[in-house]
């Protein structure tokens, strides 16, 4: 992806506080400086936002993944959108690389909310005209929005890492049946076979994980396990099962690295060769698991998508050369 040559002064990029490094990379790619913004807390912990330059009549892009602390970052996004709306921005696009609450996309038992839909309503109500996100936990979340929603994928970026490494005796592994479609995108790019693991989640919120089968040949192969998000690191159980089934080594290719709870400790297990991920969320140095976590930048892709939206071009053109077709 080549850097944007020129964009007119109608485009404004505003960075939230959740991932300023990513915002800076996007700004550098587009050659558009970040707009001045002041984000602070009142004594009672309320968030206050002040846009410190005019956005009247401008095309504004607010970059704010709603990663942990999810509620604070979500509220900051909503307040920033509202501030831009009240400042008479022409169009407001919420660029939310990681969409918090995406796992709560349906009711798994009685008397539960569908929080992913609630968040979609909140973003639209705050004044956003469009939303951009990457590798949603469920593609159906696009339908939760009553405003345009661009669902991007980091598959070409992550698959590109393995393409450069030229892994020949490898297999793409979907950690469950629900990720088989995402795994197929990797197999199309890398021309590798596919294996699918069967798992069952029990308990409140599906916290208890049970693995019981592997469909496909993994013996003697390098297994590349794909997924959209790694939070607590329970996916290392998949790696253990693959090694027990005869896999030579296991790589993880996961878009969003939340890495909470015991994730880093689990990633240090010898069954995991490396975690290949993106910078949709900020990953502190202490979470790099001794060099096992390799971060690829998603900024050029997001920068090109912002450029295409601003110039009224088709966003899908970004992915067609990789033969990636929406939805993921």
Backbone bond lengths (Angstrom), bond angles and torsions (degrees), N, CA, C in turn:
res aa  C-N    CA-C-N  psi(-1)  N-CA   C-N-CA  omega(-1)  CA-C   N-CA-C  phi
1 X - - - 1.454 - - 1.530 109.41 -
2 X 1.306 117.69 121.19 1.454 120.71 -179.97 1.523 110.05 -86.02
3 X 1.328 117.77 148.00 1.458 121.14 179.89 1.516 111.62 -60.70
4 X 1.308 115.25 151.88 1.459 119.75 177.68 1.532 109.53 -63.80
5 X 1.313 116.72 133.75 1.460 120.61 -177.39 1.526 111.04 -75.53
6 X 1.324 116.33 -46.78 1.463 118.46 -179.53 1.521 109.40 -161.50
7 X 1.308 114.90 140.34 1.462 121.62 175.69 1.518 106.93 -132.60
8 X 1.325 115.84 142.85 1.462 116.89 -177.15 1.524 110.88 -74.68
9 X 1.329 115.75 170.71 1.457 121.55 -174.58 1.503 115.09 -70.53
10 X 1.335 117.93 1.56 1.458 120.08 -179.53 1.526 112.52 -78.81
11 X 1.341 117.78 -8.87 1.463 121.00 -176.62 1.528 110.15 -97.14
12 X 1.333 115.55 129.40 1.462 121.74 178.07 1.532 108.69 -124.94
13 X 1.327 116.14 135.41 1.465 121.44 176.24 1.521 108.47 -114.59
14 X 1.320 115.78 124.07 1.461 121.72 179.40 1.517 108.61 -116.99
15 X 1.318 116.19 130.55 1.464 120.60 179.47 1.520 110.83 -101.70
16 X 1.334 115.40 130.55 1.444 119.79 168.42 1.520 108.85 -78.32
17 X 1.316 117.12 -176.26 1.463 120.57 -174.85 1.526 113.64 -93.06
18 X 1.348 118.22 -4.33 1.468 119.01 -173.60 1.521 113.65 -76.94
19 X 1.354 118.09 -30.08 1.463 120.34 179.52 1.528 110.04 -152.11
20 X 1.346 117.15 67.89 1.468 119.92 -177.31 1.524 113.41 -64.42
21 X 1.341 117.65 -27.12 1.458 120.38 178.92 1.527 111.17 -63.68
22 X 1.331 116.83 -43.10 1.460 120.73 177.29 1.525 110.42 -63.19
23 X 1.327 117.08 -43.29 1.470 121.00 178.50 1.519 110.42 -59.38
24 X 1.343 115.88 -40.53 1.455 120.14 179.62 1.519 112.00 -63.60
25 X 1.331 116.89 -39.75 1.466 120.69 178.75 1.528 111.04 -66.07
26 X 1.332 116.36 -40.75 1.465 120.47 178.35 1.528 110.07 -64.20
27 X 1.328 115.83 -42.77 1.464 121.16 177.61 1.518 111.09 -59.19
28 X 1.331 116.05 -43.52 1.469 120.87 -179.86 1.524 110.82 -65.76
29 X 1.351 116.52 -39.51 1.471 120.49 179.73 1.527 110.50 -62.97
30 X 1.329 115.89 -44.67 1.467 120.85 -176.24 1.522 112.93 -81.65
31 X 1.346 115.89 -11.81 1.466 120.64 -174.90 1.524 111.24 57.97
32 X 1.338 113.97 38.36 1.465 122.15 176.23 1.524 106.95 -123.28
33 X 1.324 119.62 118.62 1.466 120.74 -177.76 1.529 111.73 -65.69
34 X 1.322 115.74 149.05 1.457 120.32 176.30 1.525 109.44 -66.93
35 X 1.318 116.22 137.98 1.464 120.52 177.63 1.524 109.89 -71.74
36 X 1.312 115.79 149.16 1.464 120.82 -179.68 1.521 110.03 -73.00
37 X 1.337 115.19 131.31 1.461 120.96 179.41 1.518 108.58 -145.73
38 X 1.325 116.07 142.36 1.461 121.76 176.58 1.524 108.34 -114.74
39 X 1.340 116.05 123.02 1.468 121.62 179.39 1.524 107.72 -121.33
40 X 1.314 116.88 123.11 1.463 120.32 -176.63 1.521 110.25 -143.02
41 X 1.323 114.54 173.76 1.465 121.46 178.95 1.524 109.30 -120.00
42 X 1.317 116.05 137.39 1.447 120.03 170.69 1.528 108.90 -78.69
43 X 1.304 116.01 169.34 1.468 120.72 -177.19 1.520 112.36 -59.89
44 X 1.335 116.47 -28.28 1.474 119.76 -179.33 1.523 112.07 -89.78
45 X 1.346 117.85 11.08 1.472 127.18 176.79 1.521 114.01 82.16
46 X 1.330 118.46 3.38 1.461 120.07 174.90 1.532 110.26 -64.85
47 X 1.333 115.74 144.25 1.462 121.11 178.21 1.524 110.25 -87.65
48 X 1.330 116.05 136.10 1.461 121.20 176.21 1.522 108.98 -123.72
49 X 1.332 115.95 134.21 1.466 122.14 -179.73 1.525 109.27 -125.09
50 X 1.314 115.99 136.50 1.458 122.12 175.58 1.527 108.57 -132.35
51 X 1.347 117.04 116.22 1.460 120.97 174.24 1.523 106.57 -80.07
52 X 1.326 117.87 119.67 1.465 121.04 -168.79 1.523 114.15 -98.02
53 X 1.324 116.25 18.78 1.466 120.40 171.79 1.527 108.02 -151.22
54 X 1.301 116.58 161.08 1.456 120.64 -175.72 1.532 111.67 -68.97
55 X 1.339 115.47 135.55 1.464 121.19 173.43 1.526 110.09 -121.20
56 X 1.310 116.36 11.08 1.465 120.58 -178.96 1.528 110.87 -57.66
57 X 1.335 115.77 124.97 1.457 121.28 178.74 1.514 114.62 71.80
58 X 1.336 118.04 10.93 1.461 121.54 -177.00 1.532 111.61 -98.08
59 X 1.332 113.87 160.29 1.465 123.01 175.77 1.534 106.05 -95.34
60 X 1.342 117.00 104.65 1.467 121.85 -169.38 1.529 111.03 -104.14
61 X 1.333 115.67 134.02 1.466 122.53 176.54 1.527 108.36 -119.52
62 X 1.326 116.08 116.71 1.461 122.00 -178.19 1.523 108.22 -102.98
63 X 1.324 116.90 116.97 1.466 121.31 -176.30 1.520 109.22 -99.69
64 X 1.319 116.09 111.81 1.462 120.59 -175.34 1.530 110.92 -157.61
65 X 1.349 117.92 91.14 1.469 118.42 171.66 1.521 109.96 -65.82
66 X 1.315 116.92 139.33 1.475 120.21 -177.88 1.525 109.90 -95.35
67 X 1.335 114.38 59.77 1.459 122.39 177.96 1.526 109.32 -88.52
68 X 1.331 118.72 174.02 1.464 120.74 179.76 1.534 112.03 -57.31
69 X 1.354 116.77 138.23 1.471 127.32 -4.41 1.523 110.67 -71.52
70 X 1.320 116.22 111.68 1.465 122.45 -169.36 1.521 112.00 -58.55
71 X 1.324 117.18 -49.30 1.464 119.64 -175.13 1.526 111.93 -63.97
72 X 1.331 116.95 -39.96 1.469 120.31 179.02 1.526 110.92 -65.54
73 X 1.322 115.86 -44.65 1.465 119.16 -177.81 1.523 111.98 -70.20
74 X 1.321 116.35 -35.14 1.467 119.83 176.32 1.523 110.36 -65.17
75 X 1.321 116.45 -46.32 1.460 120.03 -179.01 1.527 110.82 -63.54
76 X 1.324 116.15 -38.80 1.467 119.99 177.59 1.529 110.96 -62.09
77 X 1.336 116.63 -40.24 1.463 120.92 177.43 1.527 110.61 -61.61
78 X 1.319 116.40 -47.65 1.471 120.70 -178.19 1.527 111.19 -61.85
79 X 1.333 116.45 -42.79 1.461 120.56 -179.30 1.523 110.94 -66.54
80 X 1.336 116.44 -38.92 1.466 120.11 179.69 1.525 111.01 -66.58
81 X 1.332 116.70 -41.72 1.466 120.57 176.20 1.517 109.80 -60.22
82 X 1.332 116.42 -45.39 1.471 120.53 -179.20 1.524 110.70 -62.42
83 X 1.324 116.81 -39.95 1.465 120.36 179.46 1.530 110.74 -62.06
84 X 1.331 116.13 -42.20 1.473 120.13 179.22 1.524 111.45 -67.42
85 X 1.326 116.11 -39.04 1.471 119.70 179.21 1.531 110.07 -62.77
86 X 1.335 115.61 -44.66 1.468 119.63 -178.60 1.530 111.87 -72.53
87 X 1.347 115.81 -15.77 1.470 120.09 176.26 1.525 111.04 -93.36
88 X 1.324 117.04 11.64 1.468 123.87 173.55 1.519 114.60 68.03
89 X 1.346 116.78 36.74 1.464 119.90 172.19 1.525 108.74 -62.51
90 X 1.329 116.35 144.22 1.472 119.70 -178.76 1.519 111.19 -70.49
91 X 1.331 116.47 -48.09 1.461 121.76 178.54 1.522 108.51 -143.32
92 X 1.335 115.76 138.82 1.464 121.15 -178.23 1.520 108.81 -121.01
93 X 1.330 116.03 121.81 1.461 121.65 177.49 1.526 108.60 -113.44
94 X 1.322 116.13 121.95 1.462 121.49 175.66 1.525 108.47 -88.25
95 X 1.325 116.88 110.74 1.461 121.87 177.71 1.525 106.68 -93.90
96 X 1.328 115.69 104.18 1.467 122.28 -173.81 1.529 107.77 -117.96
97 X 1.340 117.70 79.96 1.467 119.70 -175.20 1.523 113.25 -53.17
98 X 1.334 116.34 -42.74 1.464 120.36 173.92 1.521 108.05 -111.97
99 X 1.332 116.14 122.83 1.460 122.41 -175.15 1.526 109.30 -98.69
100 X 1.323 115.93 101.82 1.460 120.28 178.58 1.524 111.94 -63.32
101 X 1.318 116.49 152.12 1.467 125.13 -178.08 1.524 113.06 72.50
102 X 1.347 117.45 8.09 1.466 119.99 -177.46 1.527 112.42 -63.92
103 X 1.327 117.74 -27.35 1.469 119.64 -179.35 1.529 111.94 -71.79
104 X 1.323 115.82 -19.99 1.471 119.38 178.33 1.531 108.91 -92.68
105 X 1.332 114.59 61.32 1.471 120.56 -174.70 1.526 112.63 -98.75
106 X 1.343 117.55 -1.64 1.459 121.06 178.65 1.527 108.97 -158.86
107 X 1.314 115.84 168.81 1.462 120.64 176.33 1.520 108.90 -90.92
108 X 1.326 116.17 120.17 1.463 120.15 178.37 1.524 111.74 -93.75
109 X 1.329 116.39 -13.32 1.456 121.75 175.38 1.520 107.60 -155.61
110 X 1.314 117.20 -176.81 1.462 120.14 -176.15 1.516 113.56 -72.87
111 X 1.342 115.32 153.19 1.461 123.38 172.62 1.522 113.58 59.17
112 X 1.337 115.75 37.99 1.465 122.13 174.87 1.521 110.09 -111.15
113 X 1.340 116.89 152.46 1.472 119.46 175.26 1.519 110.33 -83.72
114 X 1.318 116.48 165.72 1.467 121.72 166.86 1.526 104.68 -110.02
115 X 1.323 115.10 82.23 1.460 121.69 -169.39 1.517 113.17 -65.77
116 X 1.334 117.68 -30.27 1.463 120.37 179.06 1.531 110.45 -61.83
117 X 1.320 117.11 -36.50 1.459 121.61 177.48 1.531 110.36 -71.11
118 X 1.322 116.92 -40.44 1.464 120.90 178.19 1.521 110.78 -59.82
119 X 1.341 117.02 -43.75 1.464 121.33 179.60 1.534 110.51 -63.35
120 X 1.323 116.52 -39.86 1.468 120.37 177.36 1.528 110.53 -60.20
121 X 1.321 116.07 -42.99 1.469 120.54 179.26 1.526 111.19 -64.93
122 X 1.332 116.34 -39.52 1.462 120.59 -179.39 1.527 111.18 -64.56
123 X 1.327 116.44 -42.31 1.471 120.07 -179.36 1.529 110.44 -64.37
124 X 1.331 115.89 -43.29 1.466 119.58 179.26 1.526 111.09 -66.64
125 X 1.333 117.05 -42.45 1.465 121.41 -178.65 1.524 111.58 -65.45
126 X 1.339 116.71 -32.14 1.467 119.62 -179.38 1.525 111.78 -67.07
127 X 1.334 116.37 -20.83 1.464 119.72 176.05 1.511 115.68 124.93
128 X 1.341 118.28 5.27 1.468 120.25 178.62 1.532 109.85 -68.33
129 X 1.320 116.23 139.50 1.456 121.72 177.32 1.524 111.51 -95.53
130 X 1.332 115.73 -19.39 1.457 120.39 -176.26 1.523 108.55 -157.50
131 X 1.338 116.12 151.88 1.462 121.43 178.21 1.521 108.85 -129.79
132 X 1.334 115.76 139.34 1.466 122.46 175.65 1.521 107.25 -123.05
133 X 1.335 117.04 130.51 1.460 120.18 178.00 1.522 109.30 -143.51
134 X 1.337 115.81 169.08 1.458 121.59 -174.74 1.523 110.25 -125.72
135 X 1.318 116.86 130.12 1.468 123.87 175.01 1.529 112.81 42.59
136 X 1.316 114.43 68.43 1.465 120.72 174.86 1.526 110.05 -61.31
137 X 1.313 116.31 150.91 1.461 120.16 179.29 1.530 110.81 -61.15
138 X 1.318 115.95 -32.79 1.466 121.47 176.07 1.523 108.14 -138.72
139 X 1.329 116.92 125.50 1.462 120.76 -177.63 1.524 112.02 -59.81
140 X 1.345 116.65 -25.67 1.468 120.66 -178.10 1.526 112.44 -64.25
141 X 1.333 117.57 -16.10 1.470 120.47 179.30 1.524 110.59 -60.95
142 X 1.327 117.25 -26.32 1.474 119.96 174.96 1.518 110.80 -52.46
143 X 1.324 115.40 -37.76 1.460 120.94 -178.13 1.506 113.78 -73.67
144 X 1.326 117.87 -8.91 1.465 121.13 177.86 1.523 111.40 -75.71
145 X 1.345 116.15 -15.21 1.462 120.43 -176.54 1.525 110.74 -96.63
146 X 1.323 115.25 140.60 1.460 121.06 173.48 1.525 111.06 -101.80
147 X 1.324 115.32 14.18 1.460 122.65 174.00 1.524 107.07 -124.98
148 X 1.343 118.99 163.19 1.468 119.64 179.04 1.528 111.92 -55.41
149 X 1.330 115.47 136.64 1.463 121.18 -178.71 1.520 108.52 -135.53
150 X 1.334 116.97 119.27 1.461 121.95 179.23 1.518 108.88 -99.66
151 X 1.333 115.62 116.43 1.466 121.36 179.95 1.527 108.57 -100.02
152 X 1.323 116.30 106.56 1.457 121.82 -178.46 1.522 110.47 -94.49
153 X 1.323 116.05 170.46 1.461 120.16 177.54 1.524 110.55 -136.84
154 X 1.326 115.02 143.70 1.469 121.77 176.74 1.520 111.49 -92.97
155 X 1.324 118.15 6.63 1.466 121.25 -177.04 1.532 112.40 -54.70
156 X 1.352 120.53 -47.74 1.476 118.66 -179.37 1.525 112.82 -60.19
157 X 1.326 117.05 -34.42 1.466 121.30 -179.39 1.526 110.41 -69.77
158 X 1.335 116.15 -48.07 1.462 120.40 -178.60 1.527 111.10 -69.48
159 X 1.329 116.68 -42.49 1.464 120.20 179.31 1.525 110.81 -64.96
160 X 1.338 116.26 -32.13 1.459 120.41 179.24 1.519 112.48 -60.68
161 X 1.334 116.63 -33.22 1.469 120.52 178.44 1.524 109.85 -61.29
162 X 1.329 116.01 -46.35 1.463 120.20 -177.57 1.529 111.35 -74.34
163 X 1.331 115.83 -27.73 1.467 119.68 177.55 1.521 109.87 -65.64
164 X 1.335 116.63 -41.01 1.465 121.30 179.20 1.522 110.90 -67.15
165 X 1.330 116.33 -33.01 1.467 120.73 -179.80 1.534 111.59 -75.92
166 X 1.329 115.03 -14.87 1.470 121.81 178.38 1.538 112.02 54.04
167 X 1.321 115.04 52.57 1.465 120.04 174.94 1.526 107.95 -72.68
168 X 1.310 117.85 114.31 1.460 120.94 -177.58 1.529 111.91 -97.04
169 X 1.320 116.66 -46.60 1.455 119.87 -179.53 1.522 109.34 -91.85
170 X 1.339 115.03 65.47 1.463 120.71 -174.99 1.516 110.10 -130.21
171 X 1.322 115.61 166.47 1.461 122.22 178.56 1.521 108.40 -142.65
172 X 1.330 116.46 137.53 1.467 121.68 174.88 1.524 107.67 -84.41
173 X 1.319 116.48 131.08 1.461 120.93 -176.60 1.525 110.14 -118.92
174 X 1.320 116.64 121.38 1.462 122.10 171.65 1.524 107.70 -86.46
175 X 1.335 118.57 126.39 1.462 120.38 -176.48 1.520 114.20 -68.96
176 X 1.329 117.02 -14.71 1.468 122.06 175.37 1.525 108.04 -161.17
177 X 1.313 115.55 171.33 1.469 120.24 -177.20 1.523 111.81 -62.08
178 X 1.337 116.63 -31.45 1.459 120.56 -179.19 1.514 113.95 -66.46
179 X 1.337 117.47 -19.90 1.466 121.03 -179.96 1.524 112.08 -100.63
180 X 1.330 117.60 5.35 1.467 121.20 -178.28 1.531 111.42 -61.77
181 X 1.328 116.83 -38.70 1.465 119.69 -178.90 1.526 110.97 -67.43
182 X 1.338 116.97 -40.22 1.457 120.78 176.15 1.530 109.96 -64.04
183 X 1.334 116.07 -40.54 1.469 120.79 -179.77 1.526 110.99 -62.57
184 X 1.327 117.41 -33.62 1.457 120.98 179.67 1.529 111.67 -62.25
185 X 1.333 116.86 -30.90 1.468 120.14 177.39 1.524 110.18 -63.79
186 X 1.343 116.32 -39.02 1.464 120.45 176.82 1.527 110.78 -66.43
187 X 1.315 116.26 -43.56 1.466 119.14 -178.14 1.527 111.02 -64.24
188 X 1.335 117.19 -34.37 1.467 120.57 178.61 1.526 111.14 -64.64
189 X 1.339 116.37 -41.24 1.464 120.45 -178.00 1.521 111.93 -76.24
190 X 1.342 115.99 -43.09 1.463 120.84 -172.98 1.529 113.63 -93.35
191 X 1.338 116.12 -10.65 1.466 120.44 -178.95 1.534 111.18 55.09
192 X 1.328 114.49 50.23 1.461 122.20 178.90 1.518 110.00 -118.98
193 X 1.339 118.51 156.73 1.457 120.88 177.54 1.529 111.27 -71.26
194 X 1.321 115.41 166.70 1.461 122.19 -176.01 1.523 110.85 -120.31
195 X 1.322 115.91 138.85 1.464 122.49 170.92 1.522 107.57 -127.28
196 X 1.322 116.30 147.37 1.464 121.71 -179.08 1.520 109.10 -125.49
197 X 1.327 115.65 131.36 1.457 120.88 177.50 1.520 109.43 -96.90
198 X 1.302 115.47 144.08 1.462 120.48 177.72 1.518 108.49 -101.57
199 X 1.314 116.50 132.81 1.459 120.13 178.33 1.522 109.29 -142.75
200 X 1.306 114.14 163.34 1.460 120.26 179.45 1.520 107.30 -137.99
201 X 1.318 116.44 133.21 1.460 120.87 176.42 1.524 109.66 -108.01
202 X 1.324 115.22 137.75 1.460 120.88 179.70 1.515 109.16 -129.10
203 X 1.317 115.79 171.50 1.458 121.06 177.12 1.515 112.35 82.83
204 X 1.324 115.33 176.06 1.460 121.57 -178.89 1.519 110.65 -63.56
205 X 1.334 115.94 124.27 1.459 120.38 -179.42 1.511 113.84 70.46
206 X 1.344 117.45 11.27 1.459 120.92 178.67 1.512 113.73 66.22
207 X 1.333 117.33 36.19 1.465 121.38 -175.86 1.526 113.01 -74.55
208 X 1.336 116.97 -26.71 1.461 120.36 -177.76 1.525 109.77 -90.84
209 X 1.342 116.30 120.61 1.459 122.11 -174.88 1.519 111.09 -106.97
210 X 1.345 115.29 133.39 1.462 121.40 177.30 1.526 108.64 -129.93
211 X 1.347 117.11 122.55 1.464 122.82 177.08 1.518 108.90 -103.34
212 X 1.332 116.71 140.94 1.460 116.03 -176.90 1.525 115.34 -146.24
213 X 1.345 120.34 0.35 1.461 118.16 179.33 1.528 111.11 -166.97
214 X 1.347 116.26 152.18 1.462 122.60 172.89 1.520 107.80 -126.00
215 X 1.307 116.26 121.99 1.463 121.53 178.81 1.523 109.09 -103.50
216 X 1.333 115.99 105.21 1.455 121.70 -176.64 1.518 110.22 131.52
217 X 1.330 116.59 164.33 1.460 122.45 -176.30 1.529 110.79 -91.77
218 X 1.341 116.59 122.10 1.463 120.91 178.94 1.537 111.63 -124.04
219 X 1.312 118.05 -10.08 1.455 121.17 -175.70 1.525 111.11 -62.80
220 X 1.335 115.66 129.01 1.457 121.28 178.11 1.514 114.41 75.25
221 X 1.328 117.86 8.02 1.465 121.64 -176.07 1.526 111.88 -111.60
222 X 1.319 115.61 161.17 1.459 121.77 168.67 1.522 107.36 -85.21
223 X 1.319 116.56 117.87 1.462 121.29 -177.96 1.524 110.06 -93.05
224 X 1.335 116.19 128.41 1.464 122.27 177.11 1.530 107.07 -112.11
225 X 1.332 115.99 102.44 1.464 121.23 -177.82 1.517 108.85 -87.36
226 X 1.331 117.11 125.98 1.465 121.09 -176.64 1.532 109.70 -109.56
227 X 1.326 115.87 153.04 1.465 120.92 174.74 1.519 108.24 -167.99
228 X 1.334 116.65 172.94 1.456 120.15 -179.44 1.522 112.14 -90.12
229 X 1.346 117.50 -33.55 1.459 119.67 -175.09 1.522 110.22 -148.48
230 X 1.337 115.78 142.73 1.458 121.62 171.46 1.525 106.97 -120.55
231 X 1.327 115.72 120.89 1.466 120.45 -176.67 1.528 111.19 -111.55
232 X 1.323 116.53 -70.40 1.462 119.71 -176.91 1.525 112.86 -92.83
233 X 1.327 116.70 -9.70 1.461 120.10 179.17 1.513 114.65 87.74
234 X 1.334 117.09 15.14 1.465 119.68 179.77 1.531 112.12 -64.41
235 X 1.337 116.83 -15.83 1.467 120.19 179.07 1.534 111.34 -65.76
236 X 1.320 117.21 -14.73 1.470 119.30 175.56 1.526 111.42 -65.02
237 X 1.336 116.41 -21.52 1.466 119.59 174.45 1.526 110.18 -65.21
238 X 1.327 116.12 -34.77 1.461 120.33 175.62 1.524 110.20 -63.61
239 X 1.337 115.33 -41.58 1.463 119.84 179.33 1.527 110.58 -61.82
240 X 1.317 116.40 -41.88 1.466 120.67 178.91 1.520 110.83 -60.94
241 X 1.329 116.03 -43.12 1.464 120.65 -178.93 1.535 110.52 -66.61
242 X 1.326 116.63 -37.34 1.464 120.48 179.52 1.532 111.18 -67.49
243 X 1.320 116.99 -41.15 1.465 120.72 176.93 1.528 110.32 -63.27
244 X 1.330 115.89 -41.52 1.471 120.33 177.79 1.530 111.18 -63.07
245 X 1.352 115.83 -30.02 1.467 120.57 -180.00 1.533 111.94 -83.78
246 X 1.333 117.71 0.82 1.449 120.58 174.51 1.515 116.49 107.15
247 X 1.342 118.24 3.59 1.468 120.02 177.56 1.527 109.55 -64.20
248 X 1.338 116.66 141.52 1.463 121.37 -178.50 1.529 111.34 -71.39
249 X 1.324 116.37 -45.50 1.455 121.94 178.97 1.529 108.81 -156.05
250 X 1.340 115.80 161.05 1.465 120.54 -175.05 1.522 110.23 -128.85
251 X 1.337 115.27 125.59 1.462 122.40 172.05 1.538 107.75 -108.31
252 X 1.321 115.63 150.06 1.454 121.29 173.94 1.527 108.74 -112.22
253 X 1.321 117.79 129.64 1.465 122.91 176.79 1.520 107.34 -119.07
254 X 1.324 116.86 101.07 1.470 121.71 -170.32 1.525 109.41 -134.54
255 X 1.312 116.65 130.68 1.466 121.23 -174.01 1.517 113.12 -65.13
256 X 1.338 116.92 -52.10 1.462 121.34 -172.43 1.530 110.30 -110.15
257 X 1.322 116.83 117.41 1.472 120.94 -179.10 1.524 109.70 -103.81
258 X 1.338 115.78 89.26 1.465 120.22 178.43 1.530 110.15 -74.39
259 X 1.334 116.57 -42.51 1.466 123.11 173.01 1.524 112.52 52.88
260 X 1.328 115.05 61.02 1.465 121.50 178.25 1.526 110.02 -101.18
261 X 1.323 115.67 174.74 1.465 123.07 175.97 1.531 111.50 52.36
262 X 1.337 117.05 -121.91 1.463 121.91 -175.03 1.529 112.66 -97.44
263 X 1.322 117.63 19.12 1.466 121.12 -174.03 1.527 112.74 -58.36
264 X 1.325 117.68 -46.06 1.469 120.58 -176.46 1.520 110.38 -65.21
265 X 1.320 115.75 -43.31 1.470 120.02 178.09 1.521 110.72 -59.67
266 X 1.336 117.11 -41.21 1.461 121.21 -179.87 1.522 111.86 -69.37
267 X 1.334 116.52 -36.67 1.463 120.10 -179.61 1.527 111.76 -66.93
268 X 1.303 117.24 -24.40 1.465 120.97 179.15 1.523 112.56 -73.01
269 X 1.334 116.26 -6.98 1.463 120.60 177.68 1.532 110.03 -59.86
270 X 1.335 118.06 140.43 1.472 120.73 -179.62 1.525 114.13 -63.91
271 X 1.336 118.41 -13.54 1.470 120.13 -179.26 1.536 111.39 -73.50
272 X 1.332 117.32 -17.00 1.464 121.53 179.32 1.520 109.42 -104.49
273 X 1.325 116.47 118.29 1.466 121.46 179.45 1.526 110.07 -73.19
274 X 1.345 116.71 -47.74 1.463 120.80 -179.54 1.523 109.55 -166.89
275 X 1.329 115.54 154.32 1.457 122.50 171.65 1.525 107.34 -108.79
276 X 1.323 116.20 118.26 1.466 122.22 176.92 1.522 106.79 -100.62
277 X 1.323 117.22 120.67 1.457 120.91 -174.63 1.525 110.14 -141.60
278 X 1.322 116.99 -175.71 1.463 122.11 179.96 1.527 109.64 -119.85
279 X 1.316 115.53 175.72 1.463 120.76 179.40 1.523 112.29 -100.04
280 X 1.341 116.89 35.52 1.466 119.15 174.04 1.519 110.50 -61.26
281 X 1.341 116.35 -30.43 1.463 121.33 173.07 1.529 107.45 -122.44
282 X 1.308 115.86 154.38 1.465 120.88 179.89 1.522 109.28 -72.94
283 X 1.334 116.87 130.09 1.464 121.81 179.60 1.528 108.25 -116.94
284 X 1.325 117.73 107.59 1.466 120.67 179.64 1.528 111.47 -63.07
285 X 1.333 117.24 157.65 1.462 122.14 -178.71 1.519 112.24 -58.64
286 X 1.342 116.19 -34.29 1.462 119.10 -178.15 1.524 113.01 -69.46
287 X 1.339 116.82 -9.04 1.459 120.32 179.11 1.534 112.77 -103.98
288 X 1.309 116.86 15.69 1.462 119.86 -179.12 1.522 112.76 -86.78
289 X 1.335 116.99 2.17 1.476 122.77 173.60 1.522 112.38 51.47
290 X 1.328 115.01 47.34 1.456 119.02 176.69 1.515 114.34 64.45
291 X 1.321 117.15 30.27 1.459 120.97 178.47 1.518 114.40 95.11
292 X 1.328 117.43 -1.26 1.470 119.96 179.45 1.520 112.78 -74.13
293 X 1.329 116.58 -24.37 1.466 120.60 -178.81 1.521 108.79 -92.90
294 X 1.329 116.24 117.17 1.466 122.28 179.44 1.531 108.88 -110.81
295 X 1.334 115.80 123.43 1.463 121.21 -172.45 1.529 110.68 -104.76
296 X 1.328 116.39 127.05 1.463 123.03 176.21 1.527 108.44 -107.97
297 X 1.307 116.88 138.96 1.470 119.94 -176.15 1.525 112.21 -81.19
298 X 1.312 114.04 133.16 1.465 121.11 177.33 1.528 110.30 -99.19
299 X 1.342 116.78 -0.12 1.461 121.31 -175.50 1.534 113.95 -59.16
300 X 1.356 119.77 -44.06 1.474 118.04 179.43 1.528 113.05 -59.63
301 X 1.342 116.82 -39.07 1.460 119.03 178.95 1.524 110.87 -65.96
302 X 1.331 116.93 -46.56 1.465 119.93 179.72 1.523 110.79 -64.61
303 X 1.331 116.47 -37.41 1.455 119.69 177.99 1.521 111.69 -62.92
304 X 1.333 116.49 -42.99 1.457 119.53 179.43 1.522 111.18 -66.81
305 X 1.340 117.14 -37.94 1.463 120.20 178.59 1.522 110.61 -65.09
306 X 1.331 117.14 -42.20 1.469 120.48 177.10 1.525 109.88 -60.69
307 X 1.322 116.19 -43.17 1.468 120.49 178.49 1.528 110.76 -60.60
308 X 1.329 117.13 -45.02 1.462 120.69 -179.00 1.525 111.72 -64.88
309 X 1.332 116.73 -41.69 1.468 119.48 178.68 1.525 109.58 -62.81
310 X 1.320 115.88 -45.07 1.466 120.60 -178.26 1.524 111.44 -62.68
311 X 1.329 116.77 -33.48 1.463 121.10 -178.21 1.532 112.29 -96.15
312 X 1.338 115.87 10.66 1.474 121.64 178.73 1.523 112.62 58.29
313 X 1.325 116.17 39.11 1.455 121.76 175.62 1.530 109.73 -100.26
314 X 1.313 115.83 163.55 1.461 120.92 -179.87 1.529 110.88 -72.95
315 X 1.330 116.87 122.67 1.457 121.77 178.78 1.527 110.97 -66.75
316 X 1.312 117.46 -32.98 1.462 120.35 -177.61 1.526 112.41 -62.57
317 X 1.355 117.05 -20.63 1.461 120.24 178.51 1.531 111.77 -61.84
318 X 1.330 116.68 -24.97 1.462 121.11 179.07 1.526 110.85 -62.22
319 X 1.342 115.96 -29.83 1.457 120.29 -172.46 1.526 114.37 -107.75
320 X 1.309 117.49 -15.14 1.461 119.73 -173.96 1.526 112.48 -61.79
321 X 1.329 117.90 -33.70 1.458 119.92 179.77 1.517 111.79 -65.76
322 X 1.362 116.26 -22.61 1.458 120.71 175.87 1.530 112.13 -93.95
323 X 1.333 114.83 5.88 1.462 122.32 -178.46 1.528 111.28 59.04
324 X 1.337 115.62 32.44 1.455 121.53 175.93 1.518 107.99 -95.55
325 X 1.315 117.30 123.75 1.452 122.30 -177.82 1.529 108.64 -115.63
326 X 1.320 117.30 136.62 1.459 120.84 176.75 1.526 109.96 -72.54
327 X 1.334 120.24 153.59 1.455 124.93 -8.52 1.513 111.48 -82.93
328 X 1.318 117.38 159.28 1.458 121.11 178.28 1.516 109.45 -72.06
